[in-house]
Amino acid sequence: MSTDQPNQSHATAWVVSIIGALVLYVGSAGPVSGLIKNGTIPESQSVLVIKFYAPIQWLYDNTPTPLRDPLNAYEVWWINALDKP
C-alpha cells in the first residue's frame, strides 16, 4: 500500500508540470506578440519566435473554438500595453 503513494505523487507532479508548461506556453504568446509588434524582438529573431508559436496560430486559424475571441483580445491587450510611445 505504501509503494503506490510515491508513484501516484510522481504521476501527479508530471501531470501538473505538463499542464503548467502548456498554460505558460499559451500565456506567453501575448507578450511575445507585443514585443514583436513594437520592435523589441528584431526581425531576424522574430522568424524563429513565430515558428515556435506556430501551433497556437494553427489552432487559432483552423479550429472553431470559444477561446478564439479571448485569445485575440489577450494578444491585442499585450500589443497595446507594450506599444512604444
TIVO-2410 file (N, C-alpha, C; in nm, 3 decimals):
# residues 85
REC num residu      c1      c2      c3 atome chaine
REC   1      M   0.082  -0.119   0.000     N      A
REC   1      M   0.000   0.000   0.000    CA      A
REC   1      M   0.087   0.126   0.000     C      A
REC   2      S   0.194   0.128   0.073     N      A
REC   2      S   0.278   0.246   0.081    CA      A
REC   2      S   0.360   0.266  -0.046     C      A
REC   3      T   0.379   0.161  -0.128     N      A
REC   3      T   0.456   0.175  -0.251    CA      A
REC   3      T   0.377   0.248  -0.359     C      A
REC   4      D   0.245   0.252  -0.351     N      A
REC   4      D   0.164   0.322  -0.450    CA      A
REC   4      D   0.171   0.473  -0.435     C      A
REC   5      Q   0.190   0.521  -0.315     N      A
REC   5      Q   0.189   0.665  -0.289    CA      A
REC   5      Q   0.300   0.740  -0.364     C      A
REC   6      P   0.427   0.695  -0.361     N      A
REC   6      P   0.529   0.769  -0.436    CA      A
REC   6      P   0.503   0.770  -0.587     C      A
REC   7      N   0.456   0.659  -0.642     N      A
REC   7      N   0.426   0.656  -0.785    CA      A
REC   7      N   0.312   0.751  -0.820     C      A
REC   8      Q   0.212   0.756  -0.735     N      A
REC   8      Q   0.099   0.844  -0.760    CA      A
REC   8      Q   0.142   0.990  -0.750     C      A
REC   9      S   0.226   1.023  -0.653     N      A
REC   9      S   0.270   1.162  -0.640    CA      A
REC   9      S   0.360   1.203  -0.755     C      A
REC  10      H   0.440   1.109  -0.808     N      A
REC  10      H   0.523   1.140  -0.924    CA      A
REC  10      H   0.435   1.164  -1.048     C      A
REC  11      A   0.334   1.082  -1.064     N      A
REC  11      A   0.243   1.098  -1.178    CA      A
REC  11      A   0.169   1.231  -1.168     C      A
REC  12      T   0.125   1.265  -1.048     N      A
REC  12      T   0.056   1.392  -1.028    CA      A
REC  12      T   0.149   1.509  -1.058     C      A
REC  13      A   0.273   1.499  -1.014     N      A
REC  13      A   0.370   1.606  -1.041    CA      A
REC  13      A   0.394   1.622  -1.190     C      A
REC  14      W   0.402   1.511  -1.263     N      A
REC  14      W   0.420   1.519  -1.408    CA      A
REC  14      W   0.300   1.583  -1.475     C      A
REC  15      V   0.182   1.544  -1.437     N      A
REC  15      V   0.060   1.599  -1.497    CA      A
REC  15      V   0.051   1.749  -1.470     C      A
REC  16      V   0.076   1.789  -1.347     N      A
REC  16      V   0.072   1.932  -1.311    CA      A
REC  16      V   0.179   2.008  -1.387     C      A
REC  17      S   0.297   1.950  -1.401     N      A
REC  17      S   0.406   2.017  -1.474    CA      A
REC  17      S   0.372   2.036  -1.621     C      A
REC  18      I   0.315   1.934  -1.681     N      A
REC  18      I   0.280   1.943  -1.823    CA      A
REC  18      I   0.169   2.046  -1.845     C      A
REC  19      I   0.068   2.043  -1.762     N      A
REC  19      I  -0.040   2.142  -1.773    CA      A
REC  19      I   0.014   2.282  -1.750     C      A
REC  20      G   0.100   2.297  -1.650     N      A
REC  20      G   0.160   2.428  -1.623    CA      A
REC  20      G   0.243   2.479  -1.740     C      A
REC  21      A   0.321   2.389  -1.801     N      A
REC  21      A   0.402   2.428  -1.917    CA      A
REC  21      A   0.314   2.472  -2.033     C      A
REC  22      L   0.204   2.402  -2.056     N      A
REC  22      L   0.112   2.440  -2.164    CA      A
REC  22      L   0.047   2.575  -2.138     C      A
REC  23      V   0.009   2.599  -2.014     N      A
REC  23      V  -0.051   2.728  -1.978    CA      A
REC  23      V   0.050   2.840  -1.998     C      A
REC  24      L   0.173   2.818  -1.955     N      A
REC  24      L   0.277   2.920  -1.975    CA      A
REC  24      L   0.307   2.943  -2.122     C      A
REC  25      Y   0.308   2.837  -2.201     N      A
REC  25      Y   0.333   2.847  -2.345    CA      A
REC  25      Y   0.226   2.934  -2.411     C      A
REC  26      V   0.101   2.901  -2.386     N      A
REC  26      V  -0.009   2.978  -2.446    CA      A
REC  26      V  -0.010   3.120  -2.390     C      A
REC  27      G   0.011   3.133  -2.260     N      A
REC  27      G   0.009   3.265  -2.198    CA      A
REC  27      G   0.121   3.356  -2.241     C      A
REC  28      S   0.232   3.299  -2.280     N      A
REC  28      S   0.345   3.382  -2.322    CA      A
REC  28      S   0.331   3.434  -2.465     C      A
REC  29      A   0.237   3.380  -2.540     N      A
REC  29      A   0.219   3.423  -2.679    CA      A
REC  29      A   0.176   3.569  -2.687     C      A
REC  30      G   0.095   3.616  -2.594     N      A
REC  30      G   0.051   3.756  -2.596    CA      A
REC  30      G   0.166   3.854  -2.577     C      A
REC  31      P   0.244   3.839  -2.470     N      A
REC  31      P   0.358   3.931  -2.452    CA      A
REC  31      P   0.457   3.924  -2.568     C      A
REC  32      V   0.481   3.805  -2.620     N      A
REC  32      V   0.575   3.792  -2.732    CA      A
REC  32      V   0.522   3.864  -2.855     C      A
REC  33      S   0.391   3.856  -2.879     N      A
REC  33      S   0.332   3.929  -2.992    CA      A
REC  33      S   0.354   4.079  -2.976     C      A
REC  34      G   0.336   4.127  -2.854     N      A
REC  34      G   0.359   4.269  -2.828    CA      A
REC  34      G   0.504   4.308  -2.852     C      A
REC  35      L   0.597   4.223  -2.811     N      A
REC  35      L   0.739   4.253  -2.830    CA      A
REC  35      L   0.779   4.250  -2.977     C      A
REC  36      I   0.715   4.163  -3.055     N      A
REC  36      I   0.743   4.161  -3.199    CA      A
REC  36      I   0.685   4.286  -3.264     C      A
REC  37      K   0.562   4.320  -3.230     N      A
REC  37      K   0.496   4.435  -3.293    CA      A
REC  37      K   0.566   4.566  -3.262     C      A
REC  38      N   0.619   4.580  -3.140     N      A
REC  38      N   0.683   4.708  -3.107    CA      A
REC  38      N   0.832   4.712  -3.144     C      A
REC  39      G   0.884   4.603  -3.200     N      A
REC  39      G   1.021   4.602  -3.249    CA      A
REC  39      G   1.126   4.562  -3.147     C      A
REC  40      T   1.086   4.526  -3.026     N      A
REC  40      T   1.183   4.483  -2.926    CA      A
REC  40      T   1.253   4.355  -2.968     C      A
REC  41      I   1.177   4.262  -3.026     N      A
REC  41      I   1.236   4.142  -3.084    CA      A
REC  41      I   1.270   4.174  -3.230     C      A
REC  42      P   1.398   4.170  -3.265     N      A
REC  42      P   1.438   4.207  -3.401    CA      A
REC  42      P   1.378   4.114  -3.507     C      A
REC  43      E   1.366   4.167  -3.627     N      A
REC  43      E   1.310   4.093  -3.739    CA      A
REC  43      E   1.383   3.960  -3.761     C      A
REC  44      S   1.514   3.960  -3.744     N      A
REC  44      S   1.592   3.838  -3.768    CA      A
REC  44      S   1.555   3.727  -3.669     C      A
REC  45      Q   1.515   3.763  -3.548     N      A
REC  45      Q   1.478   3.663  -3.448    CA      A
REC  45      Q   1.328   3.635  -3.448     C      A
REC  46      S   1.250   3.726  -3.501     N      A
REC  46      S   1.105   3.706  -3.496    CA      A
REC  46      S   1.062   3.586  -3.579     C      A
REC  47      V   1.138   3.551  -3.681     N      A
REC  47      V   1.104   3.434  -3.763    CA      A
REC  47      V   1.108   3.308  -3.677     C      A
REC  48      L   1.211   3.295  -3.594     N      A
REC  48      L   1.222   3.179  -3.506    CA      A
REC  48      L   1.111   3.178  -3.402     C      A
REC  49      V   1.081   3.295  -3.349     N      A
REC  49      V   0.975   3.304  -3.247    CA      A
REC  49      V   0.840   3.269  -3.306     C      A
REC  50      I   0.814   3.316  -3.426     N      A
REC  50      I   0.687   3.286  -3.493    CA      A
REC  50      I   0.676   3.135  -3.518     C      A
REC  51      K   0.786   3.070  -3.555     N      A
REC  51      K   0.783   2.925  -3.574    CA      A
REC  51      K   0.756   2.853  -3.442     C      A
REC  52      F   0.811   2.905  -3.333     N      A
REC  52      F   0.790   2.844  -3.202    CA      A
REC  52      F   0.643   2.847  -3.163     C      A
REC  53      Y   0.575   2.956  -3.198     N      A
REC  53      Y   0.433   2.971  -3.163    CA      A
REC  53      Y   0.339   2.928  -3.276     C      A
REC  54      A   0.391   2.865  -3.379     N      A
REC  54      A   0.308   2.821  -3.492    CA      A
REC  54      A   0.193   2.727  -3.452     C      A
REC  55      P   0.212   2.636  -3.355     N      A
REC  55      P   0.098   2.552  -3.317    CA      A
REC  55      P  -0.021   2.632  -3.263     C      A
REC  56      I   0.006   2.737  -3.189     N      A
REC  56      I  -0.103   2.820  -3.137    CA      A
REC  56      I  -0.173   2.891  -3.253     C      A
REC  57      Q  -0.095   2.943  -3.346     N      A
REC  57      Q  -0.154   3.010  -3.462    CA      A
REC  57      Q  -0.236   2.913  -3.545     C      A
REC  58      W  -0.187   2.790  -3.563     N      A
REC  58      W  -0.260   2.690  -3.640    CA      A
REC  58      W  -0.393   2.659  -3.573     C      A
REC  59      L  -0.391   2.638  -3.442     N      A
REC  59      L  -0.516   2.612  -3.370    CA      A
REC  59      L  -0.613   2.728  -3.383     C      A
REC  60      Y  -0.560   2.849  -3.372     N      A
REC  60      Y  -0.643   2.969  -3.384    CA      A
REC  60      Y  -0.708   2.975  -3.522     C      A
REC  61      D  -0.630   2.944  -3.626     N      A
REC  61      D  -0.679   2.956  -3.763    CA      A
REC  61      D  -0.770   2.841  -3.806     C      A
REC  62      N  -0.751   2.721  -3.751     N      A
REC  62      N  -0.815   2.602  -3.806    CA      A
REC  62      N  -0.917   2.533  -3.717     C      A
REC  63      T  -0.939   2.583  -3.600     N      A
REC  63      T  -1.038   2.518  -3.514    CA      A
REC  63      T  -1.140   2.619  -3.465     C      A
REC  64      P  -1.267   2.582  -3.473     N      A
REC  64      P  -1.368   2.671  -3.413    CA      A
REC  64      P  -1.364   2.653  -3.262     C      A
REC  65      T  -1.329   2.756  -3.195     N      A
REC  65      T  -1.314   2.744  -3.051    CA      A
REC  65      T  -1.372   2.866  -2.981     C      A
REC  66      P  -1.432   2.846  -2.866     N      A
REC  66      P  -1.483   2.960  -2.791    CA      A
REC  66      P  -1.370   3.044  -2.731     C      A
REC  67      L  -1.248   2.994  -2.740     N      A
REC  67      L  -1.134   3.070  -2.687    CA      A
REC  67      L  -1.074   3.166  -2.789     C      A
REC  68      R  -1.122   3.163  -2.913     N      A
REC  68      R  -1.063   3.247  -3.017    CA      A
REC  68      R  -1.073   3.396  -2.981     C      A
REC  69      D  -1.192   3.442  -2.944     N      A
REC  69      D  -1.207   3.584  -2.911    CA      A
REC  69      D  -1.127   3.624  -2.787     C      A
REC  70      P  -1.130   3.546  -2.679     N      A
REC  70      P  -1.047   3.583  -2.564    CA      A
REC  70      P  -0.897   3.582  -2.595     C      A
REC  71      L  -0.851   3.485  -2.674     N      A
REC  71      L  -0.709   3.482  -2.710    CA      A
REC  71      L  -0.672   3.604  -2.794     C      A
REC  72      N  -0.760   3.641  -2.886     N      A
REC  72      N  -0.735   3.759  -2.967    CA      A
REC  72      N  -0.732   3.885  -2.881     C      A
REC  73      A  -0.826   3.897  -2.790     N      A
REC  73      A  -0.829   4.013  -2.701    CA      A
REC  73      A  -0.704   4.019  -2.613     C      A
REC  74      Y  -0.659   3.903  -2.567     N      A
REC  74      Y  -0.538   3.895  -2.485    CA      A
REC  74      Y  -0.416   3.943  -2.563     C      A
REC  75      E  -0.405   3.898  -2.688     N      A
REC  75      E  -0.293   3.939  -2.772    CA      A
REC  75      E  -0.298   4.089  -2.800     C      A
REC  76      V  -0.415   4.140  -2.835     N      A
REC  76      V  -0.430   4.283  -2.863    CA      A
REC  76      V  -0.397   4.366  -2.739     C      A
REC  77      W  -0.439   4.318  -2.621     N      A
REC  77      W  -0.408   4.390  -2.497    CA      A
REC  77      W  -0.258   4.401  -2.479     C      A
REC  78      W  -0.186   4.291  -2.499     N      A
REC  78      W  -0.041   4.294  -2.484    CA      A
REC  78      W   0.025   4.383  -2.590     C      A
REC  79      I  -0.024   4.379  -2.712     N      A
REC  79      I   0.033   4.465  -2.817    CA      A
REC  79      I   0.017   4.611  -2.778     C      A
REC  80      N  -0.102   4.648  -2.729     N      A
REC  80      N  -0.124   4.786  -2.686    CA      A
REC  80      N  -0.045   4.821  -2.561     C      A
REC  81      A  -0.034   4.727  -2.468     N      A
REC  81      A   0.037   4.754  -2.342    CA      A
REC  81      A   0.187   4.773  -2.366     C      A
REC  82      L   0.241   4.704  -2.465     N      A
REC  82      L   0.385   4.714  -2.491    CA      A
REC  82      L   0.418   4.808  -2.606     C      A
REC  83      D   0.319   4.881  -2.654     N      A
REC  83      D   0.342   4.975  -2.764    CA      A
REC  83      D   0.437   5.085  -2.717     C      A
REC  84      K   0.541   5.107  -2.796     N      A
REC  84      K   0.639   5.211  -2.761    CA      A
REC  84      K   0.578   5.349  -2.787     C      A
REC  85      P   0.599   5.440  -2.693     N      A
REC  85      P   0.543   5.576  -2.715    CA      A
REC  85      P   0.616   5.652  -2.824     C      A
***
